[in-house]
């Protein structure tokens, strides 16, 4: 918007003309034209030329064109998201050199033994699907990435990627965890149900998530992980909704992998679940609890890692060639929560993990994982043994485990972040 002092300058320039030949011509048309011309020139001179911003916007546009594939249909979500129905063989995964020209694989005929899920029972657990409008067969739903989404990232190169951590099991890089884990064996998958919350994330650069990790390799540059669960990430999505997400990396979060479908990698096969879309309904404190089942397992025949959502809905797979160590098996499985503590205000963040309440509060108040299981070499789902618990900062976020006949192995975890014992 033009400031009053700018308008005054324009007026003075035009008034100066009144003493010259323009006014002597007694032509208001010429006067108007010249004043408009002065206005245009002055505005052009007044605008700062920011070449950096211009080139960044140009790069953002190029990146959006790369990841937003042309849809055959678009569905408007109540939360403002646009869900594009993209032909399955045109999704970002098939930009990968090893997948170009191919199509998604058929789901494996055999799932892990002991999995009683049924794909017939599809809950509507995402906001965009509450109208019962879905993408056509042969397409996959993809949350459209906006210019604002990319501009919120620290750089285009880092958009859709986690900040690298030197070690996965410590507070390096401001990442804090409260997790249960098993290691020391060969694992071919994991399964659990986790309840959904809306934790407060108090800094735009932070996130709060709950997920399961399938891990192999050392905690150096060759770390391989596959991750899935729900997260609240204002930087990535622009809001505070919990969203279903996936992640993968084959080099410790350096240059490979990304969230959801924001790079070539994960191949989606389902037309009714949108990765990155908001989950609804959510659990409430002392109220009704809603949980989400997630299973990741390695298909014994082809070797790819498949993702199952809810009560048996197959979402898609990570091709085995994406990985080095995970081409064989996992050496660790983790379940629990993670937050980023930026300490941007000089003290510990108020960002919540899970429900924002400590583990001791229990059912209806704390966040939980139930029926924690792993997949063994013979494709059997088995309960966890030799569970280890890790809370990086237990005065901020803690964890406790238990076992019963209904929930099997379970954990409660989470916390409020900054409090009297967490500074």
N, C-alpha and C positions, 0 to 999 in steps of 0.2 A: 504494500500500500504506500502511496506517495505521501511524504511528510508535508506539513504546511509550509515549511521553509523551502522545500523543493518547488511547490506550487508558486510561491512568491517569486522565485527565480525565473520561472517560465513566464509569469505575468509581466515581470520587469522587462524581459527580452522582447515580448510582444509589444509592450508599451513603447519601448525604444523605437520600434518600427513606425509607430504613429507619427513620429516627427520626420519621417523620411518619405520616400517616394510612394510607399504602399498606401499611406493615408491620402496622399495627393491624388492617387488614382481613384479615390472614392469607391474602392471595390472591396466590400466586406468579404467576398468570396476569396480574393487573393489573401486578405488578412487572415482569414480562417485557415487557409491552406498553409501559409507560412508559419503561423503559430503551432499548427499540428505538426509540421515538419520539425520545428524547434523542440517540441515536446518529445518526439520520437528520438531525436539525436541526443537530447539531454538524458532521457531514460537509459539509452544505450551506454552513454558515458558514465552514468551513475552506478550501473550494476557492476559488482566485482566479478572479474573473470577468474573463476576457480577451475583451472585445468584439471587438478587432482580429482575434484568432485565429478567433473564431466566424464573423465576417463573411467572412474569407478562405476558410475551409473551405466556407462556403456558396457563394462565388463559384467555388471549385474544382469543387464538385459540379455547378454549372450549366455550367461549361466542359466537364467530362467528358461530360455529357449531350449537349452540342453536337457533340463530335468523335467519340465512341464510338457508332456507329450500331448499331441492333439487328441481330444476326447471325441467319442461318438455320442456322449451324453454328459450333462453336468447336473449335479444335484446340490441344491442349496441347503446347508445345515443350519439349524436354529442358532448355533453359536457363531455364525458368520463364515464358517469354512465353506469352500467350494470343493466338492468331491467330483473329480473327473473320472469318467468311465473310459479307460484306455484299452485298446486291443491288447490282449495279453502278450503277444509276441513283440509289441512295440514299447513295453515298459522299460524303465532305465536299465534293468539287469542285462538286457540284450544289446546294450552298447559295449559290453565287455567283449574283447577280441575273441575269447574262447566260446562265446555264446552267440555271436552274430549269425543271423540267418536261421537260428534254431527257434523252437517253440517250447513252452513249459512241459515238463515231464508229467506223466500220469502219476497220481499218488501211489505210494507203495501199498501192496495188497495186505501186507502183514504189519500190524502195529505191535508194540511191546506186549509180551504176555503179562496178563494181570491188569491191563488197562481196560476198564469197563465203560469207557466213554462211548457215546453214540453220536455220529454226525447228524442224525435226524433231529436231535434236540438243539436247535439254534436259538439262543437267547438274543433279544435285541438289546445289546449292551453299549450301543454307541448312539450319540445324539443324532447324527445325520440319518440313521436308519429308523428313527422312531415313527416316521411316516409310512414305514413298510415299502418305501421305494428303493429299489436296489439296482445295481448295474446289470446289464444284459449278460447272458451267457457268452463266454468268449472274451469278456473284458474283465479288467480288475479295477477296483476303486482306489484312486490315488488322491490324497489331499493336495490341492494345488498350492504351490509355493508362491508367495507374493514378493514383490520388491521389498516391502518392509521387513519381511522375514529375513532376507539376506542382509539388508542393511543393519539389522540389529547385531549381527555377528561381528567379531573383532576384525575379520577379514573374509574375503570371499573364499580363500583357500581353507579357512577353518570352519566355514559354515557347514553345519550338519555333522560336525565331529566333536568328540570329547577332547578336553584338554589333556595332553599327555601327562601321565603320572610315572614317576621313576619306579615306584613299587606299588603293587595293587593292594597290599595288605597293611599299609600305613597311611598316615595323614598327609602324604606328600601332595604338593599342589593344592592344598586346601581341601582335599577329598577326605571325608570321614565316613566310616562304615559301622554298622552293627549287623553282623552276619553270623550265620551258622555255616560250617563248611566241613567237607570230608575230603581226604586225600590219601595217597598211599596205595591206591588201586587203579585199575583201568576202568574208566567209566564211558558208557556209550549213550548217555542221555540223563535227563532229570525231569522230575515232575513235581508240582505243588499247586495248591490253591492259596491265593493271597487276597485279603480284603482290600477294598478300594477306598481311599480317603482323598481329601483335598487339603494337604498341608500348605501352610502359608510359606511362601518364598519371598523373603523381604528385600532381596537385592536382585536386580534384573540379570546380573551375570551368574547367579546361583541357580541350582536346581535341587529337587528332592525326588528320589525315585525308590521304587521297590521292585526287585527283579530276581531272577535266578541267572547265575553265570555258569557256563560250561567252559573250562579253562584248560589249556595245555601249554607246555613250554616253560621256560624260566621267566622270572619277573624282570628280565632285561629286554633287549630290543626284539627278541623273537617270540614274545608273548602272543598267544592265540586266544581269543575269547569269542563266544557267542552269548548274547544277552537278550532277555525279553522280560517285559513286565509292564508297569505303568510309571509315569513320571509327570511332574509339574515343572515346566521349564519356560518361564516368561521370555527368555532370549530366543529360544527356538520357535515357540508358537505364538508369542505375543499375548498370552493370557495366563490365568491361574487354574485352568481345567486339568484334571488328571487325564492322561492320554496313554493309550496302548502304544508301546514302542518296541522296536528291535534295535540291536546294534551288533557290529562285528568288527574285529581287527585281526590282522595277522602279523603286526609288527609293533605291538605295544602302543597303539593309538597314534603312531607317528604320521604315516602317509596313507595307510590302507584303511578301508572300512568307513562306516558312517551310520547315522541313524536312519531307520526306516528304509525308504526307497530313494534317498537323496544322492545315491551314487549307484554305479553298476555293482551288483553283488547278489543280494537276496532276490529270489525269483518268486513272485506271488502267483498263486494258482486259484485263489478264492475270490468270488465276485460279490461277497456280502460283508466283508470286514475290511475296513480301511485302516491301515497302519498309520499311526500318528493322529487319528481322530479321537475326539473327546469321549470318555466313558461315562455312561449314565445308566442306572442311578449309582450313587455313592453312599458309603456307610456314614452314619451319624453317631455322635457321642451319646452313649446310653440309649441308642435307638436301634433301628434295623440295620443289619450287617449284610453287605453285598460283597461276594468274593468272585475272583476270576481264576479259572484253572489255566495253567500254562504247562506244556510239555515240549521238550526239545529232545530229539533222539536221532541216532545215526541209523539210516536204512542199511541193514546188513548186506543187501544185494548190490546196490549201486554206490553206497558209501556217502551219500549226501545227508546233511543234517536237516531234518524236517521240524516244522513248528506247528503245534496244535494249540488252539484257543478254545476257552470255554469248555463245553461238554462234548468235545471231540471234533471240532471244526478244524480241518487242515487249512493252514494259511499259505504255506509255500515252503521253500527250502533254500539253504545255503549250499551251493555246489562245493564239493570237497576240494576242488582245485584252488579255491580261494585261500586255503590254509596250507601250512607246513605240518606242524605237529598234529593238528586236528584232522588231518587226513587219515590218521590211525585211530586215535581215541583221546579222551580227556584224562587228565591226571588229577583234576580237582573240580569240585562242584560247590557253589556257594548259593545261599538263599538269604535275603535280607534287604536292608536299606542302605542308601548312600546319599550324602548331601555334599554340596560345595560350600565351604566356609571362606569367603573372600576376605573377611576382616577389613572391609573397605571403610568401616567407621572406627577402626582401631580396637575393636573388641569382638568377641565371638558372635557369630551371626545369630539372629532370631529365627532363621529358617528352620521349619519343623521337619522331622522325619516321621513317616507313618502317619499316625493320628495326631501327633504333637504331644502325646502322653507317654510316660515311661511304661516299661514292660510289666511292672508289678500290678498295674491297674487291671490287667486281664481283659476278659471278653467284654465286648461292647464299648470298651474305652481305649484299649491299645490296638495297634496294628498286629496282624498275625500272618503266619504261613502255616498251613496244615497239610497233613498227608505228604510229608517230605519223602521223596523216593528217588532212587537212581536206577539206571538201566545197566545191566551187566553184559558181559561178552556174549551171552546166549540170548540176548534180547528179552530178558526178564526184568520186570519192575520189582524192585526190592526196597524194603524200608532201610533207612540209614542206620549205620553202626559206627561207633567211634566218632560221634559228633563233637566238633570243636566249636566254641563260641568266641567271637572277637568283637569287642567294642572299643574303637580307637579312643574314644573320649566318653567314658561311661557316665560322667556327671552331666553330659549334654544329651547323649543318646545311649540307651542300654539295651540288653537282650537277655532273655531267659528261655530255657527250653523245657519240654515236657513230653509225655507220651501217655495215650489212653487208647481204648478199644475203638473209639469213634474217629478220632483225628489222627491216629497213629503218631508219628513223630511230628511235633509242632514247635513253633517259637512265637513268642511275643517280643516286640522290638520297637524302638523309636524314642522320641523325646521332643522337648520344646526348643532345644538349642539353648541360647543364653538364659541363665537363671542364676540364683545366688551361688550355686556350686560350679557354674560354668561361665567363666568370664573370658 
